[in-house]
Amino acid sequence: MLNAGSRVAGDNDRDRSIEIRGLYRLGTLNNFWFGYRYLKIGNDFPGDDIDYRPDMTQAGPTLGWALTF
């Protein structure tokens, strides 16, 4: 039985994301993209004695290539 204060397992409670991206077209079929990404995800697990609040952060440059056909 679930009480009113319980949460769904795997649900993220705090999400913050910023992404800046540029695109360079090499031709009609090739695209090259680059940018920077910041992502922070946090969860809250309320307990009887201690509230556990783990956070995960990713930040850094992004780079990619796409072929369009």
PyMOL Python script that loads the backbone (N, CA, C, O; Angstrom):
from pymol import cmd

cmd.read_pdbstr("""\
ATOM      1  N   MET A   1       0.843  -1.175   0.000  1.00  0.00           N
ATOM      2  CA  MET A   1       0.000   0.000   0.000  1.00  0.00           C
ATOM      3  C   MET A   1       0.886   1.235   0.000  1.00  0.00           C
ATOM      4  O   MET A   1       1.847   1.310   0.766  1.00  0.00           O
ATOM      5  N   LEU A   2       0.572   2.205  -0.853  1.00  0.00           N
ATOM      6  CA  LEU A   2       1.342   3.441  -0.959  1.00  0.00           C
ATOM      7  C   LEU A   2       0.697   4.537  -0.133  1.00  0.00           C
ATOM      8  O   LEU A   2      -0.526   4.661  -0.081  1.00  0.00           O
ATOM      9  N   ASN A   3       1.545   5.335   0.515  1.00  0.00           N
ATOM     10  CA  ASN A   3       1.005   6.476   1.240  1.00  0.00           C
ATOM     11  C   ASN A   3       1.116   7.733   0.372  1.00  0.00           C
ATOM     12  O   ASN A   3       1.693   7.688  -0.715  1.00  0.00           O
ATOM     13  N   ALA A   4       0.577   8.826   0.840  1.00  0.00           N
ATOM     14  CA  ALA A   4       0.534  10.058   0.044  1.00  0.00           C
ATOM     15  C   ALA A   4       1.920  10.641  -0.194  1.00  0.00           C
ATOM     16  O   ALA A   4       2.099  11.376  -1.165  1.00  0.00           O
ATOM     17  N   GLY A   5       2.908  10.347   0.648  1.00  0.00           N
ATOM     18  CA  GLY A   5       4.242  10.908   0.502  1.00  0.00           C
ATOM     19  C   GLY A   5       5.182  10.077  -0.352  1.00  0.00           C
ATOM     20  O   GLY A   5       6.319  10.491  -0.574  1.00  0.00           O
ATOM     21  N   SER A   6       4.751   8.918  -0.842  1.00  0.00           N
ATOM     22  CA  SER A   6       5.653   8.065  -1.620  1.00  0.00           C
ATOM     23  C   SER A   6       5.801   8.593  -3.034  1.00  0.00           C
ATOM     24  O   SER A   6       4.939   9.314  -3.537  1.00  0.00           O
ATOM     25  N   ARG A   7       6.931   8.217  -3.683  1.00  0.00           N
ATOM     26  CA  ARG A   7       7.214   8.663  -5.033  1.00  0.00           C
ATOM     27  C   ARG A   7       7.399   7.449  -5.944  1.00  0.00           C
ATOM     28  O   ARG A   7       7.641   6.333  -5.484  1.00  0.00           O
ATOM     29  N   VAL A   8       7.280   7.696  -7.224  1.00  0.00           N
ATOM     30  CA  VAL A   8       7.470   6.639  -8.211  1.00  0.00           C
ATOM     31  C   VAL A   8       8.960   6.357  -8.321  1.00  0.00           C
ATOM     32  O   VAL A   8       9.751   7.298  -8.388  1.00  0.00           O
ATOM     33  N   ALA A   9       9.367   5.095  -8.342  1.00  0.00           N
ATOM     34  CA  ALA A   9      10.774   4.722  -8.461  1.00  0.00           C
ATOM     35  C   ALA A   9      11.294   5.140  -9.823  1.00  0.00           C
ATOM     36  O   ALA A   9      10.656   4.887 -10.845  1.00  0.00           O
ATOM     37  N   GLY A  10      12.460   5.785  -9.836  1.00  0.00           N
ATOM     38  CA  GLY A  10      13.068   6.222 -11.083  1.00  0.00           C
ATOM     39  C   GLY A  10      12.659   7.608 -11.527  1.00  0.00           C
ATOM     40  O   GLY A  10      13.162   8.090 -12.542  1.00  0.00           O
ATOM     41  N   ASP A  11      11.773   8.266 -10.813  1.00  0.00           N
ATOM     42  CA  ASP A  11      11.318   9.601 -11.170  1.00  0.00           C
ATOM     43  C   ASP A  11      12.366  10.625 -10.750  1.00  0.00           C
ATOM     44  O   ASP A  11      12.836  10.592  -9.613  1.00  0.00           O
ATOM     45  N   ASN A  12      12.740  11.536 -11.650  1.00  0.00           N
ATOM     46  CA  ASN A  12      13.688  12.603 -11.320  1.00  0.00           C
ATOM     47  C   ASN A  12      12.930  13.772 -10.718  1.00  0.00           C
ATOM     48  O   ASN A  12      11.925  14.222 -11.269  1.00  0.00           O
ATOM     49  N   ASP A  13      13.413  14.258  -9.590  1.00  0.00           N
ATOM     50  CA  ASP A  13      12.736  15.334  -8.890  1.00  0.00           C
ATOM     51  C   ASP A  13      13.242  16.716  -9.302  1.00  0.00           C
ATOM     52  O   ASP A  13      12.485  17.686  -9.273  1.00  0.00           O
ATOM     53  N   ARG A  14      14.519  16.810  -9.684  1.00  0.00           N
ATOM     54  CA  ARG A  14      15.097  18.093 -10.090  1.00  0.00           C
ATOM     55  C   ARG A  14      15.911  17.885 -11.362  1.00  0.00           C
ATOM     56  O   ARG A  14      16.857  17.098 -11.369  1.00  0.00           O
ATOM     57  N   ASP A  15      15.555  18.575 -12.427  1.00  0.00           N
ATOM     58  CA  ASP A  15      16.286  18.500 -13.690  1.00  0.00           C
ATOM     59  C   ASP A  15      16.625  19.906 -14.160  1.00  0.00           C
ATOM     60  O   ASP A  15      15.768  20.790 -14.186  1.00  0.00           O
ATOM     61  N   ARG A  16      17.893  20.102 -14.534  1.00  0.00           N
ATOM     62  CA  ARG A  16      18.323  21.374 -15.121  1.00  0.00           C
ATOM     63  C   ARG A  16      19.221  21.043 -16.304  1.00  0.00           C
ATOM     64  O   ARG A  16      20.158  20.255 -16.179  1.00  0.00           O
ATOM     65  N   SER A  17      18.934  21.647 -17.450  1.00  0.00           N
ATOM     66  CA  SER A  17      19.699  21.336 -18.645  1.00  0.00           C
ATOM     67  C   SER A  17      19.862  22.591 -19.495  1.00  0.00           C
ATOM     68  O   SER A  17      18.906  23.336 -19.715  1.00  0.00           O
ATOM     69  N   ILE A  18      21.082  22.813 -19.968  1.00  0.00           N
ATOM     70  CA  ILE A  18      21.384  23.900 -20.902  1.00  0.00           C
ATOM     71  C   ILE A  18      22.245  23.303 -22.006  1.00  0.00           C
ATOM     72  O   ILE A  18      23.209  22.587 -21.735  1.00  0.00           O
ATOM     73  N   GLU A  19      21.893  23.602 -23.247  1.00  0.00           N
ATOM     74  CA  GLU A  19      22.684  23.099 -24.373  1.00  0.00           C
ATOM     75  C   GLU A  19      22.772  24.182 -25.446  1.00  0.00           C
ATOM     76  O   GLU A  19      21.765  24.759 -25.855  1.00  0.00           O
ATOM     77  N   ILE A  20      23.993  24.439 -25.886  1.00  0.00           N
ATOM     78  CA  ILE A  20      24.252  25.399 -26.961  1.00  0.00           C
ATOM     79  C   ILE A  20      24.910  24.609 -28.084  1.00  0.00           C
ATOM     80  O   ILE A  20      25.882  23.890 -27.852  1.00  0.00           O
ATOM     81  N   ARG A  21      24.387  24.739 -29.295  1.00  0.00           N
ATOM     82  CA  ARG A  21      24.889  23.930 -30.398  1.00  0.00           C
ATOM     83  C   ARG A  21      24.990  24.757 -31.674  1.00  0.00           C
ATOM     84  O   ARG A  21      24.131  25.590 -31.963  1.00  0.00           O
ATOM     85  N   GLY A  22      26.058  24.511 -32.432  1.00  0.00           N
ATOM     86  CA  GLY A  22      26.240  25.112 -33.738  1.00  0.00           C
ATOM     87  C   GLY A  22      26.305  24.024 -34.796  1.00  0.00           C
ATOM     88  O   GLY A  22      26.666  22.885 -34.498  1.00  0.00           O
ATOM     89  N   LEU A  23      25.960  24.363 -36.018  1.00  0.00           N
ATOM     90  CA  LEU A  23      25.922  23.395 -37.108  1.00  0.00           C
ATOM     91  C   LEU A  23      26.698  23.945 -38.291  1.00  0.00           C
ATOM     92  O   LEU A  23      26.551  25.110 -38.658  1.00  0.00           O
ATOM     93  N   TYR A  24      27.527  23.095 -38.884  1.00  0.00           N
ATOM     94  CA  TYR A  24      28.279  23.460 -40.084  1.00  0.00           C
ATOM     95  C   TYR A  24      27.976  22.425 -41.163  1.00  0.00           C
ATOM     96  O   TYR A  24      28.197  21.230 -40.962  1.00  0.00           O
ATOM     97  N   ARG A  25      27.475  22.876 -42.291  1.00  0.00           N
ATOM     98  CA  ARG A  25      27.122  21.984 -43.388  1.00  0.00           C
ATOM     99  C   ARG A  25      28.320  21.836 -44.317  1.00  0.00           C
ATOM    100  O   ARG A  25      28.785  22.818 -44.897  1.00  0.00           O
ATOM    101  N   LEU A  26      28.820  20.610 -44.460  1.00  0.00           N
ATOM    102  CA  LEU A  26      29.978  20.331 -45.303  1.00  0.00           C
ATOM    103  C   LEU A  26      29.593  20.126 -46.766  1.00  0.00           C
ATOM    104  O   LEU A  26      30.443  20.247 -47.648  1.00  0.00           O
ATOM    105  N   GLY A  27      28.367  19.828 -47.026  1.00  0.00           N
ATOM    106  CA  GLY A  27      27.874  19.584 -48.378  1.00  0.00           C
ATOM    107  C   GLY A  27      26.381  19.342 -48.308  1.00  0.00           C
ATOM    108  O   GLY A  27      25.732  19.694 -47.322  1.00  0.00           O
ATOM    109  N   THR A  28      25.835  18.742 -49.355  1.00  0.00           N
ATOM    110  CA  THR A  28      24.395  18.492 -49.346  1.00  0.00           C
ATOM    111  C   THR A  28      24.016  17.323 -48.432  1.00  0.00           C
ATOM    112  O   THR A  28      22.869  17.230 -47.995  1.00  0.00           O
ATOM    113  N   LEU A  29      24.965  16.436 -48.140  1.00  0.00           N
ATOM    114  CA  LEU A  29      24.659  15.250 -47.332  1.00  0.00           C
ATOM    115  C   LEU A  29      25.291  15.244 -45.945  1.00  0.00           C
ATOM    116  O   LEU A  29      24.787  14.560 -45.055  1.00  0.00           O
ATOM    117  N   ASN A  30      26.369  15.975 -45.734  1.00  0.00           N
ATOM    118  CA  ASN A  30      27.119  15.903 -44.472  1.00  0.00           C
ATOM    119  C   ASN A  30      26.905  17.137 -43.607  1.00  0.00           C
ATOM    120  O   ASN A  30      26.984  18.269 -44.084  1.00  0.00           O
ATOM    121  N   ASN A  31      26.635  16.901 -42.335  1.00  0.00           N
ATOM    122  CA  ASN A  31      26.497  17.968 -41.340  1.00  0.00           C
ATOM    123  C   ASN A  31      27.427  17.673 -40.171  1.00  0.00           C
ATOM    124  O   ASN A  31      27.538  16.529 -39.728  1.00  0.00           O
ATOM    125  N   PHE A  32      28.083  18.696 -39.681  1.00  0.00           N
ATOM    126  CA  PHE A  32      28.985  18.603 -38.547  1.00  0.00           C
ATOM    127  C   PHE A  32      28.446  19.538 -37.483  1.00  0.00           C
ATOM    128  O   PHE A  32      28.227  20.716 -37.763  1.00  0.00           O
ATOM    129  N   TRP A  33      28.224  19.052 -36.269  1.00  0.00           N
ATOM    130  CA  TRP A  33      27.724  19.916 -35.204  1.00  0.00           C
ATOM    131  C   TRP A  33      28.647  19.861 -33.989  1.00  0.00           C
ATOM    132  O   TRP A  33      29.320  18.862 -33.736  1.00  0.00           O
ATOM    133  N   PHE A  34      28.655  20.953 -33.257  1.00  0.00           N
ATOM    134  CA  PHE A  34      29.503  21.103 -32.073  1.00  0.00           C
ATOM    135  C   PHE A  34      28.750  21.957 -31.065  1.00  0.00           C
ATOM    136  O   PHE A  34      27.849  22.711 -31.432  1.00  0.00           O
ATOM    137  N   GLY A  35      29.116  21.838 -29.800  1.00  0.00           N
ATOM    138  CA  GLY A  35      28.422  22.629 -28.793  1.00  0.00           C
ATOM    139  C   GLY A  35      28.915  22.330 -27.389  1.00  0.00           C
ATOM    140  O   GLY A  35      29.976  21.738 -27.191  1.00  0.00           O
ATOM    141  N   TYR A  36      28.116  22.757 -26.421  1.00  0.00           N
ATOM    142  CA  TYR A  36      28.409  22.565 -25.008  1.00  0.00           C
ATOM    143  C   TYR A  36      27.112  22.180 -24.310  1.00  0.00           C
ATOM    144  O   TYR A  36      26.054  22.734 -24.609  1.00  0.00           O
ATOM    145  N   ARG A  37      27.192  21.225 -23.376  1.00  0.00           N
ATOM    146  CA  ARG A  37      26.012  20.757 -22.655  1.00  0.00           C
ATOM    147  C   ARG A  37      26.274  20.731 -21.158  1.00  0.00           C
ATOM    148  O   ARG A  37      27.334  20.301 -20.703  1.00  0.00           O
ATOM    149  N   TYR A  38      25.278  21.202 -20.394  1.00  0.00           N
ATOM    150  CA  TYR A  38      25.283  21.108 -18.934  1.00  0.00           C
ATOM    151  C   TYR A  38      23.984  20.423 -18.524  1.00  0.00           C
ATOM    152  O   TYR A  38      22.900  20.873 -18.896  1.00  0.00           O
ATOM    153  N   LEU A  39      24.087  19.342 -17.763  1.00  0.00           N
ATOM    154  CA  LEU A  39      22.924  18.583 -17.321  1.00  0.00           C
ATOM    155  C   LEU A  39      23.093  18.230 -15.849  1.00  0.00           C
ATOM    156  O   LEU A  39      24.125  17.692 -15.449  1.00  0.00           O
ATOM    157  N   LYS A  40      22.075  18.534 -15.043  1.00  0.00           N
ATOM    158  CA  LYS A  40      22.089  18.180 -13.627  1.00  0.00           C
ATOM    159  C   LYS A  40      20.752  17.516 -13.288  1.00  0.00           C
ATOM    160  O   LYS A  40      19.685  18.089 -13.512  1.00  0.00           O
ATOM    161  N   ILE A  41      20.829  16.308 -12.748  1.00  0.00           N
ATOM    162  CA  ILE A  41      19.637  15.544 -12.376  1.00  0.00           C
ATOM    163  C   ILE A  41      19.737  15.206 -10.903  1.00  0.00           C
ATOM    164  O   ILE A  41      20.790  14.778 -10.431  1.00  0.00           O
ATOM    165  N   GLY A  42      18.653  15.393 -10.176  1.00  0.00           N
ATOM    166  CA  GLY A  42      18.644  15.081  -8.750  1.00  0.00           C
ATOM    167  C   GLY A  42      17.389  14.333  -8.349  1.00  0.00           C
ATOM    168  O   GLY A  42      16.326  14.526  -8.938  1.00  0.00           O
ATOM    169  N   ASN A  43      17.513  13.492  -7.363  1.00  0.00           N
ATOM    170  CA  ASN A  43      16.392  12.734  -6.806  1.00  0.00           C
ATOM    171  C   ASN A  43      16.300  12.996  -5.309  1.00  0.00           C
ATOM    172  O   ASN A  43      17.305  13.276  -4.655  1.00  0.00           O
ATOM    173  N   ASP A  44      15.110  12.904  -4.784  1.00  0.00           N
ATOM    174  CA  ASP A  44      14.868  13.061  -3.350  1.00  0.00           C
ATOM    175  C   ASP A  44      14.302  11.756  -2.803  1.00  0.00           C
ATOM    176  O   ASP A  44      13.311  11.237  -3.317  1.00  0.00           O
ATOM    177  N   PHE A  45      14.939  11.230  -1.756  1.00  0.00           N
ATOM    178  CA  PHE A  45      14.466  10.039  -1.078  1.00  0.00           C
ATOM    179  C   PHE A  45      14.257  10.384   0.395  1.00  0.00           C
ATOM    180  O   PHE A  45      15.193  10.307   1.191  1.00  0.00           O
ATOM    181  N   PRO A  46      13.030  10.763   0.760  1.00  0.00           N
ATOM    182  CA  PRO A  46      12.791  11.106   2.163  1.00  0.00           C
ATOM    183  C   PRO A  46      12.845   9.868   3.045  1.00  0.00           C
ATOM    184  O   PRO A  46      12.291   8.822   2.705  1.00  0.00           O
ATOM    185  N   GLY A  47      13.515  10.000   4.173  1.00  0.00           N
ATOM    186  CA  GLY A  47      13.623   8.893   5.125  1.00  0.00           C
ATOM    187  C   GLY A  47      13.114   9.295   6.489  1.00  0.00           C
ATOM    188  O   GLY A  47      12.681  10.428   6.699  1.00  0.00           O
ATOM    189  N   ASP A  48      13.170   8.362   7.409  1.00  0.00           N
ATOM    190  CA  ASP A  48      12.716   8.649   8.761  1.00  0.00           C
ATOM    191  C   ASP A  48      13.697   9.551   9.498  1.00  0.00           C
ATOM    192  O   ASP A  48      13.289  10.496  10.175  1.00  0.00           O
ATOM    193  N   ASP A  49      15.007   9.258   9.367  1.00  0.00           N
ATOM    194  CA  ASP A  49      16.017  10.030  10.087  1.00  0.00           C
ATOM    195  C   ASP A  49      16.734  11.032   9.180  1.00  0.00           C
ATOM    196  O   ASP A  49      16.972  12.171   9.581  1.00  0.00           O
ATOM    197  N   ILE A  50      17.083  10.607   7.944  1.00  0.00           N
ATOM    198  CA  ILE A  50      17.877  11.436   7.038  1.00  0.00           C
ATOM    199  C   ILE A  50      17.215  11.443   5.663  1.00  0.00           C
ATOM    200  O   ILE A  50      16.776  10.403   5.171  1.00  0.00           O
ATOM    201  N   ASP A  51      17.148  12.621   5.048  1.00  0.00           N
ATOM    202  CA  ASP A  51      16.683  12.733   3.672  1.00  0.00           C
ATOM    203  C   ASP A  51      17.891  12.589   2.754  1.00  0.00           C
ATOM    204  O   ASP A  51      18.847  13.356   2.867  1.00  0.00           O
ATOM    205  N   TYR A  52      17.859  11.622   1.851  1.00  0.00           N
ATOM    206  CA  TYR A  52      18.957  11.340   0.934  1.00  0.00           C
ATOM    207  C   TYR A  52      18.653  12.019  -0.395  1.00  0.00           C
ATOM    208  O   TYR A  52      17.611  11.756  -0.995  1.00  0.00           O
ATOM    209  N   ARG A  53      19.560  12.904  -0.876  1.00  0.00           N
ATOM    210  CA  ARG A  53      19.335  13.674  -2.092  1.00  0.00           C
ATOM    211  C   ARG A  53      20.541  13.566  -3.034  1.00  0.00           C
ATOM    212  O   ARG A  53      21.345  14.496  -3.094  1.00  0.00           O
ATOM    213  N   PRO A  54      20.685  12.467  -3.765  1.00  0.00           N
ATOM    214  CA  PRO A  54      21.817  12.330  -4.682  1.00  0.00           C
ATOM    215  C   PRO A  54      21.630  13.189  -5.942  1.00  0.00           C
ATOM    216  O   PRO A  54      20.512  13.359  -6.428  1.00  0.00           O
ATOM    217  N   ASP A  55      22.732  13.720  -6.455  1.00  0.00           N
ATOM    218  CA  ASP A  55      22.741  14.520  -7.671  1.00  0.00           C
ATOM    219  C   ASP A  55      23.742  13.928  -8.654  1.00  0.00           C
ATOM    220  O   ASP A  55      24.752  13.351  -8.250  1.00  0.00           O
ATOM    221  N   MET A  56      23.459  14.072  -9.945  1.00  0.00           N
ATOM    222  CA  MET A  56      24.356  13.650 -11.002  1.00  0.00           C
ATOM    223  C   MET A  56      24.512  14.831 -11.951  1.00  0.00           C
ATOM    224  O   MET A  56      23.521  15.409 -12.396  1.00  0.00           O
ATOM    225  N   THR A  57      25.771  15.193 -12.264  1.00  0.00           N
ATOM    226  CA  THR A  57      26.034  16.322 -13.142  1.00  0.00           C
ATOM    227  C   THR A  57      26.919  15.885 -14.301  1.00  0.00           C
ATOM    228  O   THR A  57      27.905  15.173 -14.111  1.00  0.00           O
ATOM    229  N   GLN A  58      26.553  16.321 -15.510  1.00  0.00           N
ATOM    230  CA  GLN A  58      27.368  16.140 -16.707  1.00  0.00           C
ATOM    231  C   GLN A  58      27.559  17.504 -17.338  1.00  0.00           C
ATOM    232  O   GLN A  58      26.606  18.274 -17.461  1.00  0.00           O
ATOM    233  N   ALA A  59      28.792  17.808 -17.740  1.00  0.00           N
ATOM    234  CA  ALA A  59      29.061  19.073 -18.409  1.00  0.00           C
ATOM    235  C   ALA A  59      30.259  18.886 -19.320  1.00  0.00           C
ATOM    236  O   ALA A  59      31.214  18.194 -18.969  1.00  0.00           O
ATOM    237  N   GLY A  60      30.205  19.510 -20.502  1.00  0.00           N
ATOM    238  CA  GLY A  60      31.341  19.430 -21.390  1.00  0.00           C
ATOM    239  C   GLY A  60      30.968  19.641 -22.853  1.00  0.00           C
ATOM    240  O   GLY A  60      29.804  19.853 -23.191  1.00  0.00           O
ATOM    241  N   PRO A  61      31.974  19.579 -23.706  1.00  0.00           N
ATOM    242  CA  PRO A  61      31.739  19.814 -25.118  1.00  0.00           C
ATOM    243  C   PRO A  61      31.051  18.624 -25.792  1.00  0.00           C
ATOM    244  O   PRO A  61      31.191  17.480 -25.359  1.00  0.00           O
ATOM    245  N   THR A  62      30.316  18.914 -26.843  1.00  0.00           N
ATOM    246  CA  THR A  62      29.676  17.889 -27.659  1.00  0.00           C
ATOM    247  C   THR A  62      30.158  18.029 -29.097  1.00  0.00           C
ATOM    248  O   THR A  62      30.476  19.125 -29.558  1.00  0.00           O
ATOM    249  N   LEU A  63      30.205  16.908 -29.789  1.00  0.00           N
ATOM    250  CA  LEU A  63      30.696  16.893 -31.156  1.00  0.00           C
ATOM    251  C   LEU A  63      29.969  15.786 -31.902  1.00  0.00           C
ATOM    252  O   LEU A  63      29.774  14.698 -31.360  1.00  0.00           O
ATOM    253  N   GLY A  64      29.570  16.048 -33.127  1.00  0.00           N
ATOM    254  CA  GLY A  64      28.851  15.012 -33.864  1.00  0.00           C
ATOM    255  C   GLY A  64      28.903  15.205 -35.362  1.00  0.00           C
ATOM    256  O   GLY A  64      29.278  16.267 -35.858  1.00  0.00           O
ATOM    257  N   TRP A  65      28.520  14.160 -36.074  1.00  0.00           N
ATOM    258  CA  TRP A  65      28.458  14.177 -37.527  1.00  0.00           C
ATOM    259  C   TRP A  65      27.161  13.484 -37.936  1.00  0.00           C
ATOM    260  O   TRP A  65      26.801  12.451 -37.371  1.00  0.00           O
ATOM    261  N   ALA A  66      26.470  14.043 -38.900  1.00  0.00           N
ATOM    262  CA  ALA A  66      25.223  13.455 -39.375  1.00  0.00           C
ATOM    263  C   ALA A  66      25.248  13.359 -40.894  1.00  0.00           C
ATOM    264  O   ALA A  66      25.665  14.290 -41.582  1.00  0.00           O
ATOM    265  N   LEU A  67      24.801  12.229 -41.399  1.00  0.00           N
ATOM    266  CA  LEU A  67      24.676  12.012 -42.834  1.00  0.00           C
ATOM    267  C   LEU A  67      23.196  12.050 -43.178  1.00  0.00           C
ATOM    268  O   LEU A  67      22.403  11.280 -42.635  1.00  0.00           O
ATOM    269  N   THR A  68      22.831  12.943 -44.074  1.00  0.00           N
ATOM    270  CA  THR A  68      21.439  13.099 -44.480  1.00  0.00           C
ATOM    271  C   THR A  68      21.255  12.495 -45.871  1.00  0.00           C
ATOM    272  O   THR A  68      22.039  12.764 -46.780  1.00  0.00           O
ATOM    273  N   PHE A  69      20.226  11.687 -46.027  1.00  0.00           N
ATOM    274  CA  PHE A  69      19.963  11.123 -47.354  1.00  0.00           C
ATOM    275  C   PHE A  69      18.479  11.118 -47.633  1.00  0.00           C
ATOM    276  O   PHE A  69      18.054  10.680 -48.703  1.00  0.00           O
TER     277      PHE A  69
END
""", "prot")
cmd.dss("prot")
cmd.show_as("cartoon", "prot")
cmd.util.cbc("prot")
cmd.orient("prot")
